[in-house]
């Protein structure tokens, strides 16, 4: 005897002497198949909440419309279109002129704002990501708070920031984006020059070291982006960085609209790789 169930499109065959067992077995099979398919569908999309911590480059202060043109806005829009990614909400916590010293939790200045931004997202079940790019102002010889910051102090400052983020948000993921190249004559209200550019690059091994340390203490939570963005802007500064008047001539430090689009794609790709592989 055959039985058709229109609601689910299932055909159940009843065999004399074992009617109930036959129905139950087929019912369990199709129920299991339905639930498994549902879980796969849900697993295909992962929502993200991203907090971008940084300086004026993150803030997008040199752009006409930072809300839509800044690297965080571009990165988040780029992520939304990637396979397996659902809704992406973000908060831009870039502050012009700020260093790792300014963001230290112990100073109680801007860190609480980044902390509050992470708590303010509507989707409490989304994966929380912190994208950090600090170091440009740290590398200056004169001007920004705490500068010049040595490579060792830069390491310790970032570690203090990350440790507190992981304490407040134990399930979050953190990616350290490398600071960008700037021209060796950069000298506005702060003094950078070649000495600062050299110092900036001394931070890169410290970023790698932090990722290595956290791979042991906090596996699959803290990662370092590659050097592609630094190398890109060192080659394309005339087209992707904004020319600005300085004390030693025209210098290049902040991305223009095109540069912010490129930087956003680098950041988005780094976040996506981190999420996809872990």
Secondary structure, 3 states (H helix, E strand, C coil): CEEEECCCCEEEECCCCCHHHHHHHHHHHHHHHHHHHHHHHHHCCEEEEEEEEECHHHHCCCCCCHHHHCHHHHHHHHHHCCCCEEEEEEEEEECCCCCHHHHCHHHCCCHHHHHHHHHCCCCCCCEEEEEEECCCCCCCCECCCCCCCCHHHHHHHHHHHHHHHHHHCCCCEEEECCCCCCCCCCECCCECHHHHHHHHHHCHHHHHHHHHHHHHHCCCCEEECCCHHHHHHHHCHHHHEEEECCCCCCEEEEECHHHHHHHHHHHHHHHHHHHHHC
